[in-house]
Amino acid sequence: MQSSASNNDKTLAARQLAHIEGHLYKNIVQARKWTTQGLEYKQNQSRLYQNLADLEREHQQFAKGKSAARMAAKSAKSKMDAFLANVTLCRIILEEQRVKLKTKQPLNLQEIKMAQGIMAGITRFTPTISSTFKLQLGLALLAQDGSTLYQAWRSFFLLAKNDAPPTVIQQAHNLIQNVCEHWKDASLNSSQAQQLFLGLFKSRLFESAQTALMLYPLNKKQKNAEVKEALAYLDFINQAQKTTFTFYTKMVSEKPKSGQLMKQIQPLAKKLWAALSWPDKLKKFDLSTFRAVLEKKFGAQYAFGNTNGFPAFYGGHSVLDQTKSVSQYGKKGAIRFISLDGIVGNDYTGWYRKSIRVGGWARKNEFVQLRPAYATNGVSEWSRLTDPVARKKYLDKMRQQLTEDEAIAQKNPHAYLPGLQKQVSYQELQRILKDVKAKTDQSANLQLAFINYLKNLTQEVSIFIHEGRHVIDKNISDQFSSADLEYRAKLSEIALSPYPKYFFIRQVMAHSIGNNSSHGQANLRIIKNLVQWMEQNAATIKGFNKKRPTLLQFNLLTNAQLKLATQSLDPLAPKKKQR
């Protein structure tokens, strides 16, 4: 560690080095040493302990992991630190008990109950983070607590009290509900055990489905064709994920040969292919048909090949599948939106960071979303609006960056302005919260209402308006460049959303302005054209100062003016004059 670095930076470096040693190189001893060194700087100790606890979990050093997680909770300085520490502790307890179940050791019911109590407290304050409910569901299953399991199931899918589940998981819901209705401590009969397994499997909750099998093994009679296929598929995803992550570990130190990962996955795919049930005779195997069959049977979508420049294998399973008609400026189209959970594998960059880095992918008239990548969307926005500590930190940074924006804009009139981005984002989020309050019953959970509204708004604008515009434009011509398509879709996002300034700041005022990507080029083109429009219409913009850089004055625009400006730039939009 360089002596000139701050203690905060040294702590961060120690945490990253512990992650690299423990996760990438599988050297838990060295990870512990880096953590110990980081603790000496007495900065952000909770995150150091939490990082180590998660690494201990990964190495199945459960006792050491629980000890580190408790130290993380003890040294927590913020709500987020405490949240991460307690979730990590409960995750370690869940995984340890699953290992005990697998190795036929007695479960520690007292520890399971303790973890359930912790998660009950956490989920009350994180009503939109689906991963916490998945953890709660796993603990409820071990405790054989049907009521909590069912409520955790509904919360995992973010279903409010009277919401019906999406069509693709309706059958799964019915199976889970039937089993859980009267299940408390008592054992399930063979029929209920089969329903529980299939309900969890069809819910894309594969780890829990396997836990249910260990709690209640199915006899030969219960293993009908549907169950046999499910078991074969579980074996495939377990082996495929293990193969992929082992491959990634080797990639850290040696460059792989082209196509090497898929050569390892293909025998597993062929084994599954042979185990599937067919109406007549076994079809000839090929990857394209294999993918189509897995989608039809299990709602699976997989990405093979390269992602972010690295070999990859990952995918998920549909929990929402809807096709929606889109209409913009007299032109029509339809787009299919598929949301995936039950994630298998990861891309290399996501595995490296232990997170879902790929948000989804687009195909013709279709957008596929990896739901866990968006699991915490809206949480930080809620925090900065309602938590005094988070708000102060955000606004202090904003004020500093607004001052720095002046020099940036003087040098480059079309540059990314981080202070402006923060300022407008904060103002627009305040407006959104005000609108949600006006629509929400006083007895309802405002946090849940706000985050769900923001998620639905973002989905409507970023998927159905943005991707819908791609569908419309591709129906018009196949000659548009990628940058042209992004330019036109972003203009639609801004002009057709109920919060134009929010989506301008979110989608255009970004770090990528001017880089070589299609998004970067589209963003630069919109910025340049908007600056020109503002200068041409300066007399109608209240408070506009011709001596200041134009883009710095973006916030003087009303939402109506921004809509008018973006529609004037859009080849499809009818042209309206400024009043």
C-alpha positions in Angstrom: 0.0 0.0 0.0 1.4 3.4 -1.0 1.9 5.7 2.1 0.5 8.7 0.1 -2.9 7.0 -0.3 -5.7 7.9 2.2 -6.7 5.3 4.7 -10.1 5.1 3.0 -8.4 4.2 -0.3 -6.1 1.7 1.4 -9.2 0.0 3.0 -10.9 -0.2 -0.4 -7.8 -1.6 -2.0 -7.5 -4.2 0.8 -11.1 -5.2 0.2 -10.6 -5.6 -3.5 -7.4 -7.6 -3.1 -9.2 -9.9 -0.6 -11.9 -10.4 -3.2 -9.4 -11.2 -5.9 -7.5 -13.7 -3.8 -10.6 -15.4 -2.3 -12.9 -15.4 -5.3 -10.7 -15.4 -8.4 -7.7 -17.3 -7.1 -9.6 -19.4 -4.5 -7.0 -18.5 -1.8 -9.0 -17.8 1.3 -5.9 -17.7 3.5 -4.5 -14.7 1.6 -8.0 -13.1 1.5 -8.0 -13.2 5.3 -4.6 -11.6 5.4 -5.7 -8.7 3.2 -8.8 -8.2 5.3 -6.7 -8.1 8.5 -4.4 -5.5 6.9 -7.4 -3.4 5.8 -8.9 -3.4 9.3 -5.7 -1.7 10.5 -6.8 1.5 8.7 -10.0 1.7 10.8 -12.1 2.8 7.8 -15.3 1.1 6.7 -14.5 -2.0 8.7 -18.1 -3.4 8.3 -17.7 -3.8 4.5 -14.3 -5.5 5.0 -15.9 -8.0 7.4 -18.9 -8.5 5.1 -16.7 -9.1 2.1 -14.7 -11.7 4.1 -17.9 -13.3 5.4 -19.1 -13.8 1.8 -15.8 -15.3 0.8 -15.8 -17.7 3.7 -19.4 -18.8 2.6 -18.1 -19.4 -0.9 -15.3 -21.6 0.6 -17.9 -23.4 2.8 -16.1 -22.1 5.9 -19.4 -21.4 7.6 -18.3 -20.9 11.2 -15.7 -18.4 10.1 -18.2 -16.8 7.8 -20.8 -16.3 10.5 -18.2 -14.8 12.8 -17.1 -12.3 10.2 -20.7 -11.4 9.4 -21.4 -10.7 13.1 -18.4 -8.5 13.2 -19.7 -6.7 10.1 -23.0 -6.1 11.9 -21.3 -5.0 15.1 -19.1 -2.4 13.3 -21.8 -1.2 10.9 -22.0 2.6 10.7 -25.0 2.9 8.4 -28.3 1.2 7.7 -26.8 -0.2 4.4 -23.8 -1.7 6.3 -26.2 -3.3 8.8 -28.4 -4.6 6.0 -25.5 -6.2 4.1 -24.1 -7.7 7.2 -27.3 -9.3 8.3 -28.3 -10.6 4.9 -24.8 -12.2 4.5 -25.2 -13.8 7.9 -28.6 -15.3 7.0 -27.3 -16.4 3.6 -24.5 -18.3 5.3 -26.9 -20.0 7.7 -29.1 -21.0 4.9 -26.3 -22.5 2.8 -24.8 -24.3 5.8 -28.1 -25.9 6.6 -28.6 -27.0 3.0 -25.1 -28.6 3.1 -26.2 -30.4 6.4 -29.4 -31.6 4.7 -27.4 -32.9 1.7 -24.9 -34.7 3.9 -27.7 -36.1 6.1 -26.7 -34.2 9.2 -29.3 -32.8 11.7 -30.5 -29.3 11.0 -29.9 -26.5 13.5 -33.5 -25.4 13.9 -32.6 -22.8 16.5 -30.3 -21.1 14.1 -32.8 -21.3 11.3 -35.4 -19.6 13.5 -33.0 -16.9 14.5 -32.2 -16.2 10.8 -35.9 -16.1 10.1 -36.3 -13.5 12.8 -33.6 -11.4 11.3 -35.1 -11.7 7.8 -38.5 -10.8 9.0 -37.1 -7.5 10.3 -35.2 -6.8 7.1 -38.0 -7.6 4.6 -40.3 -5.1 6.3 -37.9 -2.3 5.3 -36.8 -3.7 1.9 -40.2 -4.5 0.3 -38.9 -4.3 -3.3 -35.6 -6.2 -3.1 -36.6 -9.6 -4.4 -33.3 -11.4 -3.3 -34.2 -10.9 0.4 -37.5 -12.6 -0.1 -35.8 -15.5 -1.9 -33.6 -15.9 1.2 -36.6 -15.7 3.5 -38.4 -18.3 1.4 -35.4 -20.7 1.7 -35.3 -20.4 5.5 -39.1 -20.9 5.7 -38.8 -24.1 3.7 -36.2 -25.5 6.1 -38.4 -24.5 9.0 -41.4 -26.1 7.2 -43.3 -22.9 7.7 -45.9 -22.8 5.0 -47.5 -19.5 5.8 -44.1 -17.6 5.7 -43.0 -19.5 2.6 -46.2 -18.5 0.7 -45.9 -14.8 1.7 -42.2 -14.8 0.8 -43.1 -16.3 -2.6 -45.6 -13.6 -3.4 -43.1 -10.9 -2.2 -40.3 -12.4 -4.3 -42.5 -11.7 -7.3 -43.4 -8.2 -5.9 -47.1 -9.1 -5.8 -49.2 -6.7 -3.7 -52.1 -8.0 -1.6 -54.7 -8.5 -4.4 -52.3 -8.9 -7.4 -52.7 -12.0 -9.5 -49.4 -13.6 -10.6 -48.3 -13.4 -14.2 -49.6 -16.1 -16.5 -46.3 -17.9 -16.9 -46.1 -18.6 -13.1 -49.9 -18.9 -12.4 -49.7 -22.7 -12.2 -46.6 -22.5 -9.9 -48.5 -20.1 -7.6 -51.5 -22.5 -7.4 -49.3 -25.4 -6.4 -47.4 -23.4 -3.8 -50.6 -22.0 -2.3 -52.3 -25.4 -2.1 -49.4 -26.9 -0.2 -48.7 -23.9 2.1 -52.3 -23.1 3.1 -52.2 -25.5 6.1 -48.5 -26.4 6.4 -47.0 -25.5 9.8 -44.4 -27.8 11.4 -46.3 -31.0 10.3 -44.9 -33.3 7.6 -46.3 -33.3 4.1 -47.8 -36.3 2.5 -46.4 -37.7 -0.8 -48.8 -35.8 -3.0 -48.1 -32.5 -1.2 -44.4 -33.2 -1.4 -44.7 -33.6 -5.2 -46.7 -30.4 -5.5 -44.2 -28.5 -3.4 -41.3 -29.7 -5.6 -43.1 -28.9 -8.9 -44.4 -25.5 -7.5 -40.9 -24.4 -6.6 -39.4 -25.7 -9.8 -42.0 -24.0 -12.0 -41.4 -20.8 -10.0 -37.8 -20.9 -11.2 -36.7 -21.3 -7.6 -34.4 -24.2 -8.4 -32.2 -24.2 -5.2 -35.4 -24.4 -3.1 -36.9 -27.1 -5.3 -33.7 -29.2 -4.7 -34.0 -28.4 -0.9 -37.6 -29.6 -1.0 -36.4 -32.9 -2.6 -33.9 -33.4 0.2 -36.6 -32.7 2.8 -39.2 -35.0 1.1 -37.5 -37.4 -1.3 -40.0 -38.6 -4.0 -40.7 -42.3 -4.5 -40.7 -44.1 -7.8 -44.5 -43.7 -8.2 -44.3 -39.9 -7.8 -41.6 -39.6 -10.4 -43.9 -39.2 -13.4 -42.7 -37.9 -16.8 -43.0 -34.3 -15.7 -41.0 -34.8 -12.5 -38.4 -36.9 -14.4 -37.9 -34.0 -16.9 -37.6 -31.5 -14.0 -35.0 -33.7 -12.3 -33.0 -34.1 -15.6 -33.1 -30.3 -16.1 -32.0 -29.6 -12.6 -29.0 -31.9 -13.1 -28.2 -30.0 -16.4 -28.3 -26.5 -14.9 -26.2 -27.6 -11.9 -23.5 -29.2 -14.1 -23.6 -26.4 -16.7 -23.1 -23.7 -14.0 -20.4 -25.6 -12.2 -18.6 -26.2 -15.6 -18.9 -22.5 -16.5 -17.6 -21.2 -13.2 -14.7 -23.6 -13.2 -13.9 -22.4 -16.8 -14.0 -18.8 -15.6 -11.6 -19.6 -12.7 -9.1 -21.0 -15.2 -9.6 -18.0 -17.5 -8.2 -15.7 -14.7 -4.7 -17.2 -15.3 -4.8 -18.6 -18.9 -6.4 -17.5 -22.1 -9.0 -20.0 -23.4 -9.2 -21.4 -26.9 -12.0 -20.3 -29.1 -15.2 -22.3 -28.5 -13.7 -24.2 -25.6 -16.5 -23.4 -23.1 -19.3 -24.6 -25.4 -17.4 -27.8 -26.1 -17.7 -28.5 -22.4 -21.4 -27.5 -22.2 -22.4 -29.5 -25.3 -22.1 -33.0 -23.8 -24.3 -31.8 -20.8 -26.9 -30.5 -23.3 -26.9 -33.8 -25.2 -27.4 -35.7 -22.0 -30.4 -33.6 -21.1 -31.7 -33.9 -24.7 -31.8 -37.7 -24.3 -33.5 -37.5 -21.0 -36.4 -35.2 -22.2 -39.8 -36.8 -23.0 -40.8 -36.7 -26.7 -44.3 -37.3 -28.2 -42.8 -39.8 -30.7 -39.1 -40.5 -31.3 -36.1 -38.6 -30.1 -35.2 -35.7 -32.4 -31.7 -35.1 -33.7 -29.7 -32.8 -31.5 -28.6 -29.3 -32.6 -28.1 -26.2 -30.4 -30.7 -24.1 -32.2 -33.5 -26.7 -31.6 -32.2 -27.3 -28.1 -32.7 -23.7 -27.2 -36.2 -23.7 -28.7 -37.2 -26.8 -26.8 -35.8 -25.5 -23.5 -37.8 -22.3 -24.0 -41.0 -24.2 -24.7 -40.6 -26.7 -21.8 -39.0 -24.6 -19.1 -39.4 -21.0 -20.2 -35.6 -20.9 -20.6 -33.5 -18.3 -22.5 -29.8 -18.8 -22.9 -26.9 -16.8 -24.2 -24.1 -18.8 -25.8 -20.9 -17.5 -27.3 -19.1 -14.3 -26.3 -20.3 -11.5 -24.0 -18.3 -8.3 -23.2 -15.4 -9.8 -25.1 -15.2 -13.1 -23.2 -16.6 -16.6 -23.6 -19.9 -17.0 -21.7 -22.7 -19.3 -20.8 -25.7 -17.9 -18.9 -29.4 -17.6 -19.0 -32.7 -17.5 -17.1 -36.3 -18.5 -17.0 -39.4 -16.4 -17.8 -41.4 -15.1 -14.9 -43.2 -12.5 -17.1 -43.9 -12.8 -20.8 -46.1 -10.2 -22.5 -46.5 -8.8 -26.0 -47.6 -5.2 -26.2 -48.8 -3.1 -29.2 -46.9 0.2 -29.6 -48.0 3.2 -31.6 -45.9 6.3 -32.1 -46.7 9.2 -34.4 -49.1 7.1 -36.5 -46.8 4.2 -36.9 -47.5 0.8 -35.2 -45.7 -2.3 -34.1 -45.6 -4.9 -31.4 -42.9 -5.9 -28.9 -42.6 -9.0 -26.7 -41.1 -8.4 -23.3 -39.7 -11.3 -21.3 -38.4 -11.0 -17.8 -36.1 -13.8 -16.6 -35.3 -15.1 -13.1 -33.9 -18.4 -12.0 -30.5 -17.3 -13.4 -28.1 -20.1 -14.5 -24.4 -19.2 -14.9 -23.2 -15.6 -15.5 -21.1 -13.8 -18.0 -17.4 -13.6 -17.1 -17.5 -9.9 -15.9 -20.5 -10.7 -13.7 -18.9 -13.8 -12.2 -15.7 -11.7 -11.6 -17.7 -9.1 -9.6 -20.2 -11.6 -8.1 -23.2 -9.7 -9.6 -25.5 -9.8 -12.6 -23.8 -7.4 -15.1 -25.8 -8.1 -18.2 -29.2 -6.5 -18.0 -30.7 -8.3 -21.0 -30.6 -8.5 -24.8 -32.7 -7.5 -27.7 -33.9 -9.6 -30.7 -36.2 -8.7 -33.5 -39.4 -7.4 -31.9 -38.4 -8.8 -28.6 -36.5 -7.7 -25.4 -35.3 -10.1 -22.8 -34.5 -8.8 -19.3 -32.5 -10.5 -16.6 -34.7 -9.5 -13.6 -32.0 -9.7 -10.8 -29.9 -7.1 -12.6 -32.7 -4.6 -11.7 -33.6 -6.0 -8.3 -32.5 -2.9 -6.4 -33.7 -0.3 -8.9 -35.4 2.5 -7.1 -33.9 1.7 -3.7 -31.1 4.3 -3.9 -33.5 6.8 -5.3 -35.8 6.3 -2.4 -32.9 6.5 0.0 -31.6 9.8 -1.3 -35.1 11.3 -1.1 -36.0 10.1 2.4 -32.8 9.3 4.3 -31.2 12.5 5.7 -27.7 11.0 5.7 -27.9 9.7 2.1 -29.6 13.0 1.0 -26.9 15.2 2.5 -24.1 13.1 0.9 -25.8 13.3 -2.5 -26.5 17.0 -2.4 -23.0 17.9 -1.1 -21.6 16.0 -4.1 -24.1 17.6 -6.4 -23.1 21.1 -5.3 -19.4 20.4 -5.7 -20.0 19.0 -9.2 -22.2 21.9 -10.3 -19.3 24.2 -9.6 -17.0 21.9 -11.6 -19.6 21.8 -14.5 -18.8 25.5 -15.3 -15.2 24.7 -16.3 -16.2 21.5 -18.2 -18.9 23.4 -20.2 -16.5 26.3 -21.1 -14.1 23.7 -22.5 -16.7 21.5 -24.3 -20.2 22.8 -24.9 -21.5 19.3 -25.5 -19.9 17.5 -22.6 -21.3 15.3 -19.8 -22.1 17.5 -16.8 -22.3 15.4 -13.7 -23.6 18.2 -11.4 -26.4 19.0 -13.8 -27.2 15.3 -14.1 -27.5 15.0 -10.3 -29.5 18.2 -9.9 -32.1 17.5 -12.5 -32.4 13.8 -11.5 -33.0 14.8 -7.9 -35.6 17.4 -8.8 -37.5 15.0 -11.1 -37.5 12.2 -8.5 -39.0 14.7 -6.0 -41.7 15.4 -8.6 -42.3 11.7 -9.1 -42.5 11.1 -5.4 -45.0 13.9 -5.1 -47.2 12.4 -7.8 -47.0 8.9 -6.2 -48.1 10.4 -2.8 -51.1 12.0 -4.5 -52.2 8.6 -5.9 -51.4 6.4 -2.9 -53.7 5.6 0.0 -52.4 6.8 3.3 -52.5 3.2 4.7 -50.4 1.9 1.9 -46.6 1.4 2.0 -45.3 4.6 0.3 -41.8 3.1 -0.2 -43.2 0.1 -2.1 -45.6 2.3 -4.1 -42.8 4.7 -5.1 -40.3 2.0 -6.1 -42.9 -0.1 -8.0 -44.1 3.1 -9.8 -40.5 4.0 -10.8 -39.8 0.4 -11.9 -43.0 0.3 -14.0 -42.3 3.8 -15.4 -38.8 2.8 -16.4 -40.0 -0.4 -18.0 -42.7 1.4 -19.9 -40.3 4.1 -21.2 -37.1 2.1 -21.6 -38.6 -1.1 -23.0 -42.0 -0.4 -24.6 -41.2 3.2 -25.9 -37.5 2.8 -26.6 -37.5 -0.8 -27.9 -40.9 -0.2 -29.5 -39.4 2.6 -31.6 -36.7 0.2 -32.8 -39.5 -2.1 -34.0 -41.2 0.7 -35.8 -38.0 2.0 -37.4 -36.9 -1.4 -38.6 -40.3 -1.8 -40.2 -39.7 1.5 -42.0 -36.2 0.6 -43.3 -33.3 -1.7 -42.8 -30.8 1.0 -43.7 -30.6 2.8 -40.3 -27.3 2.5 -38.6 -27.2 1.5 -34.9 -26.5 5.1 -33.9 -29.5 6.3 -36.0 -31.7 3.7 -34.3 -30.6 4.8 -30.8 -30.9 8.5 -31.7 -34.5 8.0 -32.8 -35.5 5.7 -29.9 -34.0 8.1 -27.3 -36.0 11.0 -28.8 -39.2 8.9 -28.4 -38.3 8.1 -24.8 -38.0 11.8 -23.9 -40.9 13.1 -25.9 -43.4 10.4 -25.1 -42.7 9.9 -21.4 -44.6 11.7 -18.6 -41.2 12.9 -17.2 -39.2 14.1 -20.2 -36.4 15.8 -18.2 -35.9 12.7 -16.0 -35.4 10.4 -19.1 -33.2 13.0 -20.9 -30.9 13.0 -17.8 -31.1 9.3 -17.4 -30.6 8.2 -21.0 -28.7 11.1 -22.8 -26.8 13.1 -20.1 -24.4 10.1 -19.6 -20.7 9.4 -19.4 -20.9 7.8 -22.8 -21.6 11.1 -24.7 -19.4 11.1 -27.8 -17.7 7.7 -27.3 -17.6 5.2 -30.2 -20.7 3.2 -29.1 -24.0 3.7 -30.8 -25.4 5.1 -27.6 -22.5 7.5 -27.2 -22.9 8.8 -30.8 -26.7 9.2 -30.4 -26.3 11.0 -27.1 -23.8 13.5 -28.7 -26.1 14.1 -31.6 -29.1 14.8 -29.4 -27.0 17.2 -27.2 -25.7 19.1 -30.1 -29.1 19.5 -31.7 -30.7 20.4 -28.4 -28.1 23.1 -27.7 -28.8 24.5 -31.2 -32.5 24.5 -30.5 -32.1 26.3 -27.2 -30.0 29.0 -28.8 -32.5 29.5 -31.7 -35.3 29.7 -29.1 -33.5 31.6 -26.4 -36.1 34.3 -26.2 -38.7 31.8 -25.1 -36.6 30.3 -22.4 -37.1 32.2 -19.1 -33.9 33.3 -17.5 -31.6 32.2 -20.5 -28.2 34.0 -20.5 -26.5 34.1 -23.9 -23.1 34.7 -22.2 -23.2 31.3 -20.3 -22.7 27.9 -21.9 -26.1 26.8 -23.3 -26.1 23.2 -21.9 -25.5 24.5 -18.4 -28.9 26.1 -18.7 -30.8 22.9 -19.6 -32.7 23.1 -16.3 -34.4 26.4 -17.5 -36.3 24.4 -20.0 -39.8 23.3 -19.0 -40.9 19.8 -19.7 -43.2 21.1 -22.4 -40.3 22.9 -24.1 -38.1 19.8 -23.9 -40.9 17.7 -25.5 -41.3 20.3 -28.2 -37.5 20.4 -28.9 -37.1 16.6 -29.1 -40.1 16.3 -31.4 -38.7 19.0 -33.7 -35.6 16.8 -34.0 -37.5 13.6 -34.7 -38.2 12.7 -38.4 -41.4 10.9 -37.5 -42.9 13.5 -35.1 -45.3 16.2 -36.4 -43.6 19.6 -36.1 -45.1 22.1 -33.7 -44.2 25.7 -33.2 -43.1 27.2 -29.9 -45.8 29.4 -28.5 
